[in-house]
Each structure stands twice: as C-alpha cells, then as structure tokens.
Amino acid sequence: MVVYDITDHRSFTSVNKWISELREFGAEDAVVMLVGNKSDLVDHREVFLPEARRFAVTNKYAFIETSALHGKGVDLAFSKVAEEINRRERKKNTFANSTSKPPSASKPIHLSSDPDRPKKDKCC
C-alpha cells in the first residue's frame, strides 16, 4: 500500500518515487494499492478523485480512499490486498506444473468504496 494524504498534494506527487523504490527493492509481482488517506477532511482536499483515479488506472494500481480517523475503507483496503495476493498465489500454483505462461500480475483491483462507482456490491 502506497498511502498519500489527500490534503497535501506534495504527498501525492511523491507516490511515483515511493512506487519506484517499491519496484526496485520489493518483489517483482508486488500488489500495489494506492491509498488516499484523510477522506474525512473533504474541505481541505488538494488531491481530487479524478486525478488519483486516473493515475491508478493508468498504472494498473488498485485505488481506494480511506479515513484512518473514522476507519472508513481501512479494513476493505487490507482485505482486497490480501485477496489479490491470495488470488495471484493460487494462479502461480496452478501454472507451476504447466507449460503455459501464468497470467499477468498487473491486473488492477477495483473497489466499491470509490464514491463515484455505482454501489452494486462489495467488490468488482
């Protein structure tokens, strides 16, 4: 999870640096979720949803906004990252004894806590 503060645009512009470091020093197939925190401070917002969402979609990162103060979206963010890691591990194991190439690990995760997405169910 790469977390930025929605009330501080400088933290959002640092995301590229943090993800570069993650890619350099982390696992090649790391699950990346972009997390905009402090969604409870709407009146102080400097990073708007369309900008953050566009960045996440372009780079194939999962995206969610959370409020650590109120706990909004925090459990969902951790659950979705864990589910994606589990899904990828199952696919790796499925293809471990196969001659087929495993599917790409960069498939984005879509979360229903995005306020502009229709609220049909908990997940994509």
Summary of the structure (lengths in Angstrom):
residues: 124
radius of gyration: 15.5
end to end distance: 19.1
largest distance: 54.0
contacts: 321
relative contact order: 0.17
helix: 43%
strand: 14%
